[in-house]
Amino acid sequence: MVKFLTKVGNSEAIVIDKAILSILKITSETPLEITTDGKNLVVSPVSDPKKAQEVRKAYHAVKKRFSRALKNLAA
């Protein structure tokens, strides 16, 4: 499967097909870890429950504090 980046505000995003997300049991609430080996991009669900909870907590704190700025960037 070949994908292209999509412009989202000042950033770029990869849109993942719903069927793939369903197979991997990934939702918009699933924390994802992004790593690279210098050549490839690897996106994986966070497997450590403690780390996943920390990521969710940080995400919600950022969302609450910067929601207006994030909406403006996405526009």
C-alpha positions as CSV (number, residue, x, y, z in Angstrom):
1,M,0.0,0.0,0.0
2,V,1.4,3.4,-0.9
3,K,0.3,6.5,1.0
4,F,1.0,10.2,0.7
5,L,1.2,12.7,3.5
6,T,-1.9,15.0,3.9
7,K,-1.5,18.6,5.0
8,V,-3.1,19.3,8.5
9,G,-2.5,22.9,9.6
10,N,1.2,23.3,9.8
11,S,1.9,19.6,10.0
12,E,1.6,16.5,7.8
13,A,-0.4,13.4,8.5
14,I,-0.7,9.8,7.2
15,V,-4.3,8.7,6.9
16,I,-4.7,5.0,7.8
17,D,-7.6,3.1,6.3
18,K,-10.3,2.1,8.7
19,A,-10.0,-1.5,7.7
20,I,-6.4,-1.6,8.8
21,L,-7.2,0.2,12.1
22,S,-9.9,-2.3,12.7
23,I,-7.6,-5.3,12.1
24,L,-5.0,-3.8,14.5
25,K,-7.7,-2.8,17.0
26,I,-6.5,0.8,16.9
27,T,-8.9,3.7,17.6
28,S,-8.4,7.5,17.9
29,E,-7.8,6.9,21.6
30,T,-5.0,4.4,21.2
31,P,-1.6,5.9,22.1
32,L,0.9,5.2,19.3
33,E,4.7,5.1,19.5
34,I,6.5,6.4,16.5
35,T,10.1,5.3,16.0
36,T,12.6,5.2,13.2
37,D,15.8,3.3,12.3
38,G,16.9,6.3,10.2
39,K,15.3,4.9,7.1
40,N,11.9,3.5,8.0
41,L,9.1,5.0,10.1
42,V,7.5,2.5,12.5
43,V,4.1,3.3,14.1
44,S,3.1,0.9,16.9
45,P,0.4,0.9,19.7
46,V,2.0,1.5,23.0
47,S,2.2,-2.0,24.6
48,D,3.1,-1.0,28.2
49,P,-0.2,-0.2,30.0
50,K,1.6,2.2,32.5
51,K,3.2,4.0,29.6
52,A,-0.1,4.1,27.7
53,Q,-1.8,5.7,30.7
54,E,1.0,8.3,30.9
55,V,0.6,9.1,27.2
56,R,-3.2,9.4,27.5
57,K,-2.8,11.7,30.6
58,A,-0.3,13.9,28.8
59,Y,-2.5,14.0,25.6
60,H,-5.5,15.2,27.6
61,A,-3.5,17.8,29.5
62,V,-2.2,19.2,26.2
63,K,-5.6,19.1,24.6
64,K,-7.2,20.9,27.5
65,R,-4.5,23.6,27.7
66,F,-4.0,24.2,24.0
67,S,-7.3,23.2,22.4
68,R,-7.9,26.7,20.8
69,A,-4.4,26.9,19.4
70,L,-4.6,23.3,18.1
71,K,-7.9,24.1,16.4
72,N,-6.4,27.2,14.8
73,L,-3.4,25.2,13.5
74,A,-5.7,22.6,12.0
75,A,-7.8,25.2,10.1
